[in-house]
Amino acid sequence: MPATLTRGQTVPVDVDEMVVSIELDATVDLSALLLTDRGLVRDEADLVFYNQPHGPGLWLVPGVAGAMDSLSITLSSIPDEITQVMVVVALDNQADSLGQYPPARISITDAYGRTTQTFTLEDIGSESTAVALDLNRSGGQWKLHAAGSPYLGGFAQLIADHGVNVDDSAQSPLPEVRLDPSRSADVIPGQPVELRSGNGKELAFVRVGLGWDPVRERGPYGMRDAEVDLDSSALVYAGRRLIDVVYYHDERQLSVDGAVRHHGDDVIGNKRGIDEEITIDLTRVPTAVTTIVFVVTSYSGHTFERIKNAFWCLIDGTSDAELARYDLLGGGGHTGMVMAKLYRGADSVWKLEAIGEGIQAGHPVEAASQVGRFVGA
């Protein structure tokens, strides 16, 4: 049974991966700060919140079907200079107080989706923001501290007190990534990547690869790989109008214009590399096509709690060089994810943008109604 923590209690952490979630009868934002031994962030990238859902070792997993976001944490991926992860709960309406609602319930689950600890945020009073939990590192050992501490001044004051420049944290545009064929770029959501080679020439032929591993689960004869089948697909748009879907269930596995091709299904996902691949001949894409959105769905309804080491990568189809990569961190009850999109920039040069948002879909057509917000006019 899960352990029930009390305010102020500290317990050792014996897992590498965990997911923190919250239940509250109000709209609330879950966020986290990565802090050094000075109690400060190194820079704005150490704040993980709804406008910046990724940080070193942390990922804010989007909630689906009305559920709140959850925070996925991989302790081994947190930089050595970080000694504290502060998990924060803040009401969306900062004029409200947490105390006017029934106490929030915090749950912590492991990589297998099992709840290991719960904690109730009580006696918060009139404050809109509280430090729910702290993960503290000392001598290479992580410990979990049930803080439950209201924060005077609200969320903006909390992050400012820990070194975040409030004016710039959510408003500075992400710099465009320039591809280097000698190394793969780690991209983050919302960051544009212009599809040009190192010499400035536009790329003509690219491959988008998807890879994943199933989590290990206990079976009747010991530990085994969980059965999980993910399907990659490409949704082709002219403006905001969906004009084609390329996926393995279609006999053609090819767009009508012949530019986008799916190269077959993988039902296991443990090749330690690319499991499914979609190729795009950019020279054959009609001028009317403005966006190609790449999604991954679970045909059998498996959730991303059963998946680990998932990623997509962009490969130069001519040289076979991997140009960009993005980790699709596991966790969450969603059955699909919008991975990335290719779109025409203002100068008609193709650009790539990582997305990494969870959706509830077992088929690419079901995903179509949920990706419209990522498609330009």
C-alpha angles and dihedrals in degrees: 000000000000117000117246110224125208127212111283095016118137123199132177118255115229099175132075099211128046140158123217117204135173137212118202135147092237139061105274136172122222116208141159140210124210106214135189124220086276090064092246137111117248090227140329091287088073091070112087114193142129094293093045106029098173133068137150104305093349133096128176103220112213115240119236133208092017095312120136123251119268131209119237114202129191107186096194089060095055112105117254094243091061111091101168137040110196114200112204133195117202131174114240088228101056090192089070126077128232089223093069091065131065109274115283117244118221118202128191120200131184130230090280094055094253116143108238102172139011130195132185120216103222136169095019092146122190099342122112095207134050139178101237102181141358127207108203127191123207126163091352093304123113121215129190118226121195098217106169090179122158113224119223113226099027135253098316091053092047096054092042090053089055097051105271117139098229095195094056105029098091103021109054111100116237114252117250115256118235113211119238115194090206094065140019116250119227104224130197129209114284094017112126120225116195112218098234127124123238091274092053096256116139114252114247104189127028138173127213112204129194124201134176145158126218117238120250115254135180115260133177090276101039133279119350141164112276113241108250130159119192124186125204121207142169124229112203120208136190101200103315094332118105106225104167143011121204116198140135098259089065110088090224096051081194136096118249091252092049094238100110122051133180114213102207144288130289115197100184110040103204104113092118088236139037112350100177131019139195121193126205124198098202092191090064098046108112116243089242091066110091105166138025113194120199117210136175121210137178109235091193093049097250112159127227089253084082095054134081137171091025118163144152125216138190117228130189102241092208102049098022089229116148106235106177139008137191127189115227096208116215127240134077135088096261121118097206144030137206100230106183145314139230114214139169114255125218089273091049091250112136117250132191125219128185116224111168099182124151122238136176106246138123095187133037092242089057088051093054094077090054101048100058092101089063094054121087125226 
